[in-house]
């Protein structure tokens, strides 16, 4: 048991600075750029919360990072919207792409057209839609004020809920000396492997033939 604890000591004592950098970077990328389609954002937030539970200042760090992650998500949403808006009505998909394909872009376009505000709000909890929504909303000329309010409310709920869920689960696990290192080790390993595979899949997707997809202007008022 002691050997296991020492073996995972590096993971348990990872500096909050490292956690902050990883969380803010991945949250921003997932909300702003296409590469975010392939990054494990949800599991990353939960893992960060669990890791912070091992620190003496974990409570303050978790709440502060929740605010930071919200800001990163809001900023990412705005960058994604601007990119889509400047691209115009024609977006570039990938033929036979897993996520960045014509069907998914039209699906998100249809959601925004039918449900507008609520589609943006709910999309926060659907990984691939979370990344495509800002891009499509900008290209479809969705009202920027409504989009900003909906995406901001979504970010306010999404990041803190997952990060604090991880933190409070971590405080419980921390009471079981042998279990905490194992859980952190497994989750960090899954996160690292998922990120590496995600980046690989991103380059594979981008290597596929490009095709233009024209999106319809969003007219939904709510």
Secondary structure, 3 states (H helix, E strand, C coil): CHHHHHHCHHHHCCCHHHHHHHHHHHHHHHHHCHHHHHCCHHHHHHHHHHHHCCCCCHHHHHHHHHHHHHHHHHHHHHHHHHHHHHHCCEEEEECCCCCCCHHHHHHHHHHHHHHCHHHHHHHCCCHHHHHHHHHHHHHCCCCHHHHHHHHHHHHHHHHHHHHHHHHHHHHHHCCCHHHHHHHHHHHHHHHHHHHHHHHHHHHHHHCCCEEEEECCCCCCCC
